[in-house]
Amino acid sequence: ILRLEMPRPDGFDIKAGHYLQLRVPTLKRYEWHDFSLTGIREDKDVIVLKIKAMGDWTDKLMELLGDDDSTNIVVDIRGPFASPAARVTKEDQWLMVAGGIGITPFLGLLHTMLFHSSKIKQFHLIWVLRDNKLLTWLEPFLTSPIFNRVTLHIYLTRDNNNNELPHWLAKEQRNERISLLHERPNWENLFTQIAQELQQPH
């Protein structure tokens, strides 16, 4: 997974649930690719994308950037565009389901909760992933009061010989609002459980 940081153009308003389209002329393939925005950041002059190498185009992008964290390339962007997740900000009860790197639009929603936490009453996040290293993306939110209203259902589907929570998450192990299981979810049972709390999940 690579982190691509770009200067934010004037008038490019980042909102939760939005995405942009990216093109890299250096790759000689003039095709646009969609990437979720991870929300408002402290540095409002930049756009940050998290991109997983999982296909021809992203593999070539990874090869182009190499291991040098300071590689500079020219990119074209257009947007931002609203995804269906953008509607969530109008509701006060949220139920999110993400797989792997698909968590990125929901990270933007968590950022939104940091600034407008009084609007959200309940937030259930179901995250099914294979690589437990991705869990570090949740770490910045653990110290926020918003976690009093967030219930995390984390499912690790790969046996990585590590049945313990990450050390920073282990502190919350007694928190009933955080569960981590090394299995795939039983969707019927899980949704039945959540429905007891969320009368009209969105």
N, C-alpha and C positions, 0 to 999 in steps of 0.2 A: 504494500500500500504506500503510495507516495502522497506527499503534501505539496500542493501547488498554490503559491501565494502570488497574487497579482494586485497591482494598483487599481483602486476602484475609480471608474470614470465618474465625472460629474453627472449627477442626476440618476445614478444607479442606486436605487433604494432597496436595501436588503430587508426582506420580511420573512417571517417564519412560513415554511411550506412553499417557498418559491425555489425556482431552479434557473439555471442559465444554460446556454448552448455554447460549446467550446469547439474551436477549430485550430489546428496547429499546422500552418503552412509548411514548416520545415519537413513534415512527414510526407509531403507531396501527395497527400490524400485529402482533397478539399471537401471533407465531409464533416458535418456538425454532430456533436455528441452531447447528450443531456447529462447535467450533473447537479445534484441538490446543493443548495446553499445551507450552510450549517448555522445560519442565524447572525444576529447582531454581535459584533465583537468590540472589545475595548478599543482597538485600533480601527477607527471607522474609515480609514483611508485604504484599507486592503480588502480583498476578497480571498477567502481560503477555501480550497476544494480538497476533499479526500478522495483519491482515485485508486481503485484496486486494479492491478494488472490481471485481466481475466479474458483477454481476447487479442486478436491481431493488432488492433489500433492501440489499445492500452499497453500491450507488450512493447510495441515500437516506441511509445512515449516513454516508458520506463527505461528502455535501452538508450534513448536519446538523452535523458537526464542523467543516467549513470548513478554512481554513488556519491557524487559531489553535491552537497546540500546547497551550494551557491550557484548552480548552473542557471544561466539566464537564457530564455528562449522568447521568441515573438509568438503571441497567440491572438486569435480573434475571438471576441465574445459577443453574444447578443442576448437580450433579455433585460431584466428578469421576467420570468413567466410564472403564473400561479398554478400550482398543482392542486389536486383535490385536498391535500393535507392543509392547505391554507385556510379552508373553511373552518377548521377545528378551532381557531382562535375566537370564533363567534359563540362557542359553546362553553359550558362550565363543567361538563363531565367528559373526559377523554378516555378512549380505549384505543391504544396503538399496538400494532403487530408488525414486527420488523424481522428480517432475516439478514444476518451478516452485516455487510456494509450498508445495507438498506436502512440502517439506523440514522443515516445522516440527516434526512429531513426532520426527524423527530428530535435530533439534537438542537435544531433551530427552534423547535417548539419549547424545549426545555429552557433555552436562552430567553424566550419570550416570557416564560413563567417567572424568570428572575426579575423582570421589570414590571410585570402585571400580575403578580401572584394572587392578588385579592380577587380576581375574576374566576380563577379555577378552583372548583370545589374538590374534585377528585380526578386523578390521573393514573390509569393503569397502563403500564408499558410491558408488553410481552416481546422478548428478544431471543430469537433462536439463532445460535451461532456456533461455529466450529472452532474458531481461534480465540482463546480466552484473552489474548493480548489486546483485543479490541475493547475489552472492558475498561481499559484506562480512559476511554473517552467519557465515561460516566463520572470519573473521579472529581472533576471540578465542581460538580453539582452536589456532592455529598455534604458539603459544609453549609449549604444553603437551606434556609427555613422552608423552601418549597418541598423538600423531601418529606415533610409532615403530611403532605397530600399526595405523594407519589407512591404507588405500589409497583415494585419491580418483580417481574416473573422472568428469570433468566434461565435459559436451557442451553447447556453445552452438549453438543451432539458428537464430539470427537473425544475419544479416550486419550487424554494427554498426560496420564500418570500424575495428575495433580487434582486431587479431590478437595483441595482446600480453597477457600475464597482468597483472592488477592489480599495482601497484607492491609492495604488501605480500605478494602471492603470488609475485611474480617472484623473490624471494629463495630460494624453495623450488623454483625451476624445475629445478635439477639433481637434485632429490629424485625418485627413480624411483617413489616411492609416490604421486606427484601427476601426473595427466595432464589436459590441457585440450585438447579438440579442437573445431573449428568444423564440426561435422557431426552427423548422427544416429547413434546407436550401431548397430553390426552385432551384434545381440544374440547370435547363434549363436557368433560368434568371441569376443565378450566373455565370455560365460558359460563357454565352453570354457577360456579363459585363467584365469578365477577358480577354476574347478573344480580346477585343478592345485594351488592353494593351500588351498582349503577342501574337505576331504573330504566333509563333511556340512553344507553351508550351510543357514542357517535364514532 
